[in-house]
Amino acid sequence: MIDLQYYSPEELIEDDFFATKKVSVYVKRDDLIHPFISGNKWRKLKYVLRQALSENKKHLVTFGGAYSNHLLATACAAAKFGFKSTGIVRGEPVKNDTLTLCTLFGMTLTFVDRESYRDKELLFDKWFSNDDMAFFIDEGGSGPDAVEGCAELISELTQPYDHIICASGTGTTAAGILKGITDRNLPSTFHSVPVFKDGRFIRQEIEKYFDFPPSFTLHLEYHFGGYAKTQPHLLNFIQTFSSSTGILLDPVYTGKMFFGLYDLIRKNHFPEGSKILAVHTGGLLGLLGMTKKIQQAI
Ligand SMILES: *Cc1c(COP(=O)(O)O)cnc(C)c1O
């Protein structure tokens, strides 16, 4: 059986700023799920891996950028659950800490130029048509199975929340959380913070999983210049947050989401008395690729 035992509590953040604003903020600690099969990446992989197993596949083939948390999660999960794995990496061959960890977990890495990378199904068909053990997993592990896994976050909650917020790259995690909220008829309002410049496309990406999309809010102004782009004041915010809570954030996803959350609270976006849940989607090893920038900023 493909499963992980994990602990992902909802932790209250004690902060005078929240007390002044009369809101309470909890963090869903999905970063504690697993050090490598981290956070939302486990939720997204769970049913995909079960599908691979039920089809008797033995070789996971997936895709990602050179710092992809999804590649690392897939490499570790493949090792843990008895699959071979291949990671097809976008761009020129490079070496970095994330890819080194993937290699330690036995993943074979293949680099492809950005143009060929666009058509992933074509690449898979071209290279793995002779391997009937190979199983295609889309970049980031998107799709209905991934959404179903992410929806389970909501069924774990121990109390009701007025607002639930998470960072979005593809919107799959957001779609799952929103599905969990809708399926249970919870009154929680959902918020997504896209980490891309012009993240409006995330709305369609979330809505495509629904026949009748429920309403939710996108906060488009916390991308800091685009995907994996950062600025010294974001890194300073992360240091302030981490040093006062003991919870690490990464600059690519959770740092931007928490920065946005603090800013929205500052602007009185949430009514007094609101109980807010921020989802820590994990991915902390992404910090490894950024330590130079962080050292320069703080
Ligand atoms: C991949 C990732 C996300 C983005 O999730 P999507 O489902 O693609 O929106 C958010 N946070 C972290 C830490 C991630 O690694």
The ligand as an SDF file (V2000), in Angstrom:
LIG
                    3D

 15 15  0  0  0  0  0  0  0  0999 V2000
    4.8300   23.0420   -5.7830 C   0  0  0  0  0  0  0  0  0  0  0  0
    4.5770   23.9310   -4.6310 C   0  0  0  0  0  0  0  0  0  0  0  0
    3.4650   24.8070   -4.5950 C   0  0  0  0  0  0  0  0  0  0  0  0
    2.5480   24.9840   -5.7620 C   0  0  0  0  0  0  0  0  0  0  0  0
    1.5020   24.0770   -5.7870 O   0  0  0  0  0  0  0  0  0  0  0  0
    0.5010   24.0610   -7.0210 P   0  0  0  0  0  0  0  0  0  0  0  0
   -0.3780   22.9180   -6.7520 O   0  0  0  0  0  0  0  0  0  0  0  0
    1.3420   23.8540   -8.2470 O   0  0  0  0  0  0  0  0  0  0  0  0
   -0.2000   25.3650   -7.0770 O   0  0  0  0  0  0  0  0  0  0  0  0
    3.2590   25.5530   -3.4400 C   0  0  0  0  0  0  0  0  0  0  0  0
    4.1270   25.4890   -2.3960 N   0  0  0  0  0  0  0  0  0  0  0  0
    5.2050   24.6910   -2.4170 C   0  0  0  0  0  0  0  0  0  0  0  0
    6.1120   24.6980   -1.2540 C   0  0  0  0  0  0  0  0  0  0  0  0
    5.4680   23.8830   -3.5180 C   0  0  0  0  0  0  0  0  0  0  0  0
    6.5610   23.1050   -3.5350 O   0  0  0  0  0  0  0  0  0  0  0  0
  1  2  1  0
  2  3  1  0
  2 14  2  0
  3  4  1  0
  3 10  2  0
  4  5  1  0
  5  6  1  0
  6  7  2  0
  6  8  1  0
  6  9  1  0
 10 11  1  0
 11 12  2  0
 12 13  1  0
 12 14  1  0
 14 15  1  0
M  END
$$$$
